[in-house]
Amino acid sequence: GQNIDQPTEMTATEGAIVQINCTYQTSGFNGLFWYQQHAGEAPTFLSYNVLDGLEEKGRFSSFLSRSKGYSYLLLKELQMKDSASYLCAVNGGAGNMLTFGGGTRLMVKP
Amino acid sequence: DAGVIQSPRHEVTEMGQEVTLRCKPISGHNSLFWYRQTMMRGLELLIYFNNNVPIDDSGMPEDRFSAKMPNASFSTLKIQPSEPRDSAVYFCASSSRGTGANVLTFGAGSRLTVL
């Protein structure tokens, strides 16, 4: 099976940088995704990592270490609209399915 | 493209009633997924289809749940009979399964309340 862990909640200040960590255990790893979900809305795709290293996309970056089963999402220059849940998801397992972690609820304060 | 379309957006029903949720995936996507989201359990995969064929339904809670995909543009998730513990947001998602990232696009969700 798959096991994905991420913090339940985080708080940060507008303009700051925040790092959301995710650790996972899986068989047959085939990529790690980060999704953003605003309250009452659907998850939307943010980033994808399949090789070790950092992927940068504007204010958001995502890092992966396959040997450590570890990823993080880095959000820079935080804005109030970044207040949302951030879901770490791993593609793998017997059916190559996407399994989500419980999500990290980020609150950005002025 | 209008994205993944789900209906109804909200449904309130009484215990024991049949519930049918509907999904229209993005045209050209060949994989379709049904997820359920609750505060306690997060986002759980119920079942997914590849080219209209159910591939893995191990996440379906019990026999009260069933899903069909009669064609590439339509899928249903049925709960019969419904119970209060089925109250959740049900998301349908689709993707184009091939090489590279299997990025899911989610519908807006169907919020189900069973009284």
Boltz contact constraints between the chains, C-beta under 6 A:
constraints:
  - contact:
      token1: [A, 42]
      token2: [B, 106]
      max_distance: 6.0
  - contact:
      token1: [A, 42]
      token2: [B, 108]
      max_distance: 6.0
  - contact:
      token1: [A, 42]
      token2: [B, 109]
      max_distance: 6.0
  - contact:
      token1: [A, 43]
      token2: [B, 106]
      max_distance: 6.0
  - contact:
      token1: [A, 45]
      token2: [B, 103]
      max_distance: 6.0
  - contact:
      token1: [A, 48]
      token2: [B, 101]
      max_distance: 6.0
  - contact:
      token1: [A, 91]
      token2: [B, 102]
      max_distance: 6.0
  - contact:
      token1: [A, 95]
      token2: [B, 56]
      max_distance: 6.0
  - contact:
      token1: [A, 97]
      token2: [B, 45]
      max_distance: 6.0
  - contact:
      token1: [A, 100]
      token2: [B, 43]
      max_distance: 6.0
  - contact:
      token1: [A, 102]
      token2: [B, 42]
      max_distance: 6.0
